[in-house]
Amino acid sequence: MNPLQKEMTEKFQCPGCVCGSSTDDGCFKEEDYNLGCGAHVPGTTVYPVVGNINLGLPKGFNRNGPIDKRMQHSIIRLFETIPDYDRFNIPIWAMEQDDYLFVRVYLPRANTTFVDVIKDGKITSLPLSTMNVSEFYEEID
């Protein structure tokens, strides 16, 4: 595991994970397509409506959605560079915070969402249709 992978995993996935609180716990599972941990399972639930939340992410990006057996896995993907977004991987919301770009991505053909976290990413690199969450961040609960 490279140092950035360790840093991002421990900052964004380990908090509240049911598998462990650090990559040193022996629970880290390499992902094929991003820097994140494939064993990550959010362990904090706001019952009954909100569902599982990821404690390491800012509001607006931390919710998995209603409790559903299909959503027990991680929705977080970690990247060193901005991935290729297109009509099959659509960036909807984005926000820059503390040298990271957070992007909520919708995959319409799979009817699922992900939160991509990109080190040193810039919102100006995303399609113009992507909403800048920092413009209404205080309205998010």
N, C-alpha and C positions, 0 to 999 in steps of 0.2 A: 504494500500500500504506500503510495507516495504521500509526502507531507500535506499537500493541499487536500487530498482525498480524506486523510485522517482528520484534518481541521474541520472541513465542511460536514463530514458525517457526524462528528461529535457535537458540532454546533447546532445542526439542523435536524438530525434524526435521533440521536441518542437521548435527548431530554424526553422523559416520559415513555420511552420504548419498553415494552414488556420483556424484551430479550436481554437487555443490559443497559448500563448507563455510560459505557465507554467502549471504544473499539478494542481496548485491552481486556475486556471480559471474555473474549474468545467466541463471541457471537457474530462477528462481522462476516458477511457473505458477499463476495465480489459480484458486481453486476456486469453484464456484458456490454451495455450500451450507455452507461453513465458512471459517475464516480461514487454513487450512493451505495448503501447497504441493502442487499436483497432480502435480508432477514428482518428488516425493520417492521414493527407492528406498533401503531400508536396505542398507548395504554391508558389514555385519559379519555373519559367519556362524559359528555354533558347530556344527561338523560332527561327526557326521552326524545326530544326533537332534534337537537344539534348533532348528536352522534359523536364519533371519535374526533379528537383534535390532536394536532401535532404541536407540542409545547415549544419547540425550537423555532417555529415560524411566526412572523408577525400576523396580526389580525388581518382578515381578508384573504389570507393564504393558508391558514392553519386548520381549517375544517375539512374533514373527509366527506361530510354529508350524513344523512340519516343512517342509523344503524342498519346494516344490511350485510349479510354473510359474504357478499361479493366484495365488500369494501374493507375487509379486515387487513389488507396489505397496505404497504406504503404508497402514497401518491406523490412522493417527493423524488425528483430526479436532480442530481447534482452535476454541473458541467463546468469545465474550464473555459469554454468558448460558447457562444450562442449557437444552438443547434439550428438546423434548417427547418424553418417554419413554412408551411404551405397550406393548401386548402384541406389537407387531411390532418394537420397538426396546427390548429389555429390559436395564436396568442390572443387572449381576450382582455385580461387585466395585467398590468405590470407596474412595478414600483422599484425605485432605487433606494437602498438603505444600507448604510455602513459598508460600502464597497461591494455590495452584492445587488444583482438584479433579480427580483422575484417575478415570475411570469406564471399566471394561471392559464393553462392550455387546455383547449377542448378538442377531443378526437371524435368527430361526429359519426363516423362509420362504426366506431366501437362504443359510442355513447358513454364515454368516460372522460375524466379530467385528470390532469397532473399539475403539480406545482414544480416548475423548473427553477432552480437557484443557480445563477451564473456568476462566478467570481469576476469582478470588475466589468460586468456587462453594463451596457448603456441602453436606456429606453429608446434613444434615437436610432438604434440599430433594428428596431422592430417595425412592422407595418404601421402606417399612420392610423389604421382602424383600431389599434390596441389602446384601450383606455388607461390613462395614467391615474392610478389609484391614489397617488399622493394628493391629487386635487380634491378628493372627498374622503380621505383617510379617517378624519375625525367623526364622520357619520357612520362608520362601520362599528358594529357591536362586537 
